[in-house]
Amino acid sequence: MKRILSFIAVFIMAAPMFAREYSFEKDILYKGRPDAYTEKMCRLDIAYEKGTEGRPVIVWFHGGGLTKGKKGTPAPLQKDGAVIVGVGYRFVSEVSVEETLDDAAAAVDWVLKNITSYGGDLSKIYLAGHSAGGYIVSMIGLNKEYLAKYGIDPDKQVAALVPYSGQVITHFAQRRKQGIPALTPTIDHLAPLLYVRGDAAPMLIISGDRELELYGRYEENAYFVRMLRLNGHKDVTFLEVDGFGHSDMAQPAHMLLLKYIRQRNK
């Protein structure tokens, strides 16, 4: 684990970068229309530079405890020319966690089929998300059944999985449905920890400050990283952003993700 001091993170965020001229397409339906709720929620936004090609693609899953939040293409990621895809998905107040994860997998399928039209490179697909979005990234990246439904192998078709402060035990929204308290840890078929393996895609795992994070989120992720490595995973990077808690750690984490992508695509 590498601890990133808060003043360094602030410096990274404040570092001058050339302005990029991004264009946007919004509310693209990526899933069929069996009902009005799916049609409303299963949409995505794209931020991209016109006339470019071979760009890394960041598929971004928002947070909100799987029960709220909204899709978007975070402005701090619009720095290096990467194509940003912001994914909306159905909430577990209306559907099961498995159905939400299927939405995420369907969105990745849409990206792989269409993103070259926006300048994206299919060999540079990064799945990233904060909090509930981080949980989604880890689940569909490690439990291969979700993407396999769409003929996708995440180990071969995803450049890296990048969860920010993601739950790796069973998500608290699911535990709440089962009447399990938020501070009672559970590991079942909906826990990324159940699927740790050595042959998964590369991973960049980012946590907020261990003393400021939500519940034991830092310790969850530290154990997650340890178990991935014990299972033979050779390409896991774990960063802790000092001075930032759960709600605000995404800002410095965005800059760390861009740096990670630059280093992997030199």
Number of C-alpha atoms within 10 A of each C-alpha: 13 10 14 17 14 16 12 13 21 13 11 16 17 11 9 8 9 7 10 12 12 16 12 13 12 15 17 13 18 22 17 10 12 8 8 8 14 18 16 14 20 24 21 25 20 24 26 25 20 13 8 15 17 16 23 24 29 29 26 30 31 25 23 14 19 23 14 14 15 13 21 20 24 16 11 15 20 20 15 17 22 25 30 29 28 25 28 27 29 25 20 18 13 11 12 14 19 14 16 20 21 21 24 29 25 21 26 25 18 16 23 19 11 13 22 17 13 23 21 26 18 20 15 20 24 25 27 27 28 29 25 26 27 26 31 32 29 27 27 22 27 23 21 17 17 23 22 13 13 14 10 18 17 24 16 12 15 21 22 27 27 31 30 30 31 28 29 26 22 19 24 21 19 19 18 11 12 9 10 14 12 14 10 8 15 18 13 12 14 21 19 25 25 17 19 23 17 17 15 25 23 20 24 20 26 31 30 28 23 20 14 17 20 16 13 15 23 24 13 19 25 20 14 21 22 16 16 22 16 13 13 13 19 15 15 20 15 17 21 25 24 21 18 23 18 21 15 12 24 24 17 24 29 23 20 20 22 19 14 15 20 12 9 11 9 5
